[in-house]
Amino acid sequence: MFLRHSSIYLGADSTVPEACHALRVIVAGSRASGATTERVWTARYSRVQRSLLYPVAPGGFSESVACSDMSTRVPYLNSRLQNYSGTIFAEMSALALATGSINLGQGFPDVDGPEVIKSAAIRAIENGHNQYPPGNGIVELRAAIAAHQKRFNGLDFDPHDEVLVTAGATEAIAACLLALCEFGDEVIMFEPFYDAYAACTAMAGANRRVVALRPPHWTFEPAELENAVSERTRLLVLNTPHNPTGKVFSLSELQVIADVCQRHDLIAVTDEVYEHLVYDSEHRSLASLPGMAERTITISSAAKTFSFTGWKIGWACASPALISAVRAAKQFLTYVNGAPFQYAIAQGLNECDDYLIEAANVLREKRDLLATGLVAAGFNVLASPGTFFLTTDISAVTDDDAYTFCRALPGRCGLVAIPSSVFYDDRDAGRHLVRWMFSKRRGVLDDALVRLQSL
Ligand SMILES: Cc1ncc(COP(=O)(O)O)c(C=O)c1O
């Protein structure tokens, strides 16, 4: 089959009729050139950041079908992933680049982690650790993860069969959902939620049930959690410290969650990638609560812990039976990843505890600095005891919804932030909330504060 690609870029505010017109132009052009082979037309419809691939049947073109289909479906993409063809992070990062704005949107720091870890990665490459590592991850890293879990979270894992190294926390989350859910099962998560939970739940053919976290302290109603459980509930996904809100779940909240999991025989999947980015309280792992070790998969990664988001070294820790199930899915996703980086992160986990404490102190100052600037600009800044995100309620500053506000922000003052509405099923609930990221160099944050003054 011969596929020829043609693409057209439509401006930021292009509408569906404009996109349709653009497709007609391409189709007319190919008719004029006598094309009869099957073609794939690509139109980038940037208003909703959709990539539209429309197949044209061999020997004929059907404009009307193209126009009616493209506003509702992303061609070729299965129905489970229709809502996940693009991400707000890519859109906003592209906007930051295009406008020369400071990117306080996407969650990656602008400085690398410790030199000693970088040197260890270079050394590992030079020492020939460049082929597939073992399926579970190298033994040095598994031992370092287990020791780290014991030291910081009071959790006991046997590196032999209770630790699985993954391609970032993201792969661990995907593997859990793919391995543990049957089609039609339900997965409970707190809203707002990190987008990968929804996408991976959809990939697994499961359905999500959300429980609201409500500002200003992002608390939840235990009765709502209880009501979210049905006969089909299989998993509960918990993220603490929590993206996007910065909430750190308290011990009493974890007890409520543990109680629900145990009474309804649910497996808990906990995403703790921000476990070391905690400023005003303490991180507790759900698995450390009585009765939870055997039903919890504890996930974390080196990305935020050591500021090496591009290395994608993550891990899942759980009972042998759970790890064995998760590995069954993981081995057919990436099989293995990042051999030299695994050696480097093992060294980091063993030797860099001081760095973790210092990094949290520096981030606390940066959080407070950005919060001061946001308050001075008129925003209501919500408390953020963890992660590297601050949430503002923008309703005192503008009548615009968060998405409109964030789209206009680069033009207004050269900054990029993320509309928190993207973390909600209930878009209205996040309508006035905007997420700002503060893990940036001091000079960049100072510059951001100056720019905020011109809002
Ligand atoms: C809550 C949460 N989980 C997981 C990840 C991804 O982690 P990793 O890069 O290790 O896959 C992120 C990244 O932003 C995150 O915010």
PDBQT file of the ligand as one rigid body, heavy atoms in Angstrom, charges set to zero:
ROOT
HETATM    1  C1  LIG A 501       2.098  12.591  39.075  1.00  0.00    +0.000 C 
HETATM    2  C2  LIG A 501       3.098  12.172  38.060  1.00  0.00    +0.000 A 
HETATM    3  N1  LIG A 501       3.330  10.868  37.870  1.00  0.00    +0.000 NA
HETATM    4  C3  LIG A 501       4.218  10.440  36.948  1.00  0.00    +0.000 A 
HETATM    5  C4  LIG A 501       4.914  11.330  36.175  1.00  0.00    +0.000 A 
HETATM    6  C5  LIG A 501       5.864  10.805  35.152  1.00  0.00    +0.000 C 
HETATM    7  O1  LIG A 501       6.997  10.253  35.746  1.00  0.00    +0.000 OA
HETATM    8  P1  LIG A 501       8.146   9.624  34.864  1.00  0.00    +0.000 P 
HETATM    9  O2  LIG A 501       8.811  10.740  34.120  1.00  0.00    +0.000 OA
HETATM   10  O3  LIG A 501       9.032   8.946  35.829  1.00  0.00    +0.000 OA
HETATM   11  O4  LIG A 501       7.501   8.675  33.910  1.00  0.00    +0.000 OA
HETATM   12  C6  LIG A 501       4.691  12.692  36.326  1.00  0.00    +0.000 A 
HETATM   13  C7  LIG A 501       5.402  13.650  35.473  1.00  0.00    +0.000 C 
HETATM   14  O5  LIG A 501       5.089  14.810  35.374  1.00  0.00    +0.000 OA
HETATM   15  C8  LIG A 501       3.773  13.122  37.293  1.00  0.00    +0.000 A 
HETATM   16  O6  LIG A 501       3.522  14.422  37.487  1.00  0.00    +0.000 OA
ENDROOT
TORSDOF 0
